[in-house]
Amino acid sequence: MDQARSITPQIAFDDFLKVDIRVGRIVTVEPFPQARKPAFKLTIDFGPEIGTKRSSAQITVNHTPDDLVGSLVLAVVNFPPRQIGPFMSEVLTLGVPDANGDVMLIRPDRDVPVGGRLY
């Protein structure tokens, strides 16, 4: 199914507010050879309120560790942790597909304070 054409049912604004999307800064990137699809293990700093969290992200096609360390990303911070092989992913790092269907991270285009909530 074409992702651009498959629109999910409408939700109430209050439902959107339940999803806590925050900006964080990637502090470390590690290879994740045990993942089924190529992925990195990210450690992301969301500031003093949330702290540092870890995420598995299938972003190896469009991003390199050198490109990622120090960069800002957006992530859902209030989903329950998810076991991915031997790794516990604590947040869902957000991205969109490029023309080939490979993940491109969603990132602020300017420096903003970590921990800021998307609205």
C-alpha positions, 0 to 999 in steps of 0.5 A, spaced: 500 500 500 502 506 498 504 510 504 502 517 502 495 514 500 493 510 506 491 515 511 489 513 518 482 514 521 481 521 524 483 522 532 481 527 537 486 533 539 486 530 546 489 523 543 494 527 539 496 530 546 497 523 549 503 522 544 509 525 548 514 527 542 521 530 544 527 533 541 534 530 544 541 530 542 544 523 540 550 522 544 553 515 542 551 511 536 553 503 536 552 498 531 547 493 532 549 487 528 544 482 532 538 486 529 534 483 523 534 489 519 541 493 519 540 498 525 544 502 530 543 503 537 542 510 539 543 513 546 539 520 546 540 525 551 533 529 552 535 533 558 534 533 565 527 532 566 527 525 561 534 524 562 538 519 557 534 514 553 536 508 548 533 507 541 534 502 536 533 505 529 533 502 522 537 508 519 543 505 516 542 507 509 541 515 510 545 516 516 552 514 518 555 514 526 559 521 524 553 524 521 549 522 527 553 524 534 551 531 536 545 531 532 538 533 534 532 528 533 525 527 535 522 521 539 516 518 542 518 518 549 512 515 552 511 508 549 513 502 553 520 500 552 520 494 547 525 489 547 529 488 540 533 482 540 538 483 546 537 490 546 531 494 550 529 500 546 526 505 550 524 511 545 521 511 538 526 515 534 522 518 528 523 518 521 520 518 514 521 514 508 525 517 502 524 515 495 527 508 496 523 507 502 529 508 507 528 512 513 530 519 514 530 522 521 526 527 522 530 533 525 530 540 527 533 544 522 536 549 527 539 548 534 534 548 540 534 546 547 533 538 548 527 536 552 522 540 548 516 537 546 513 537 539 506 541 539 
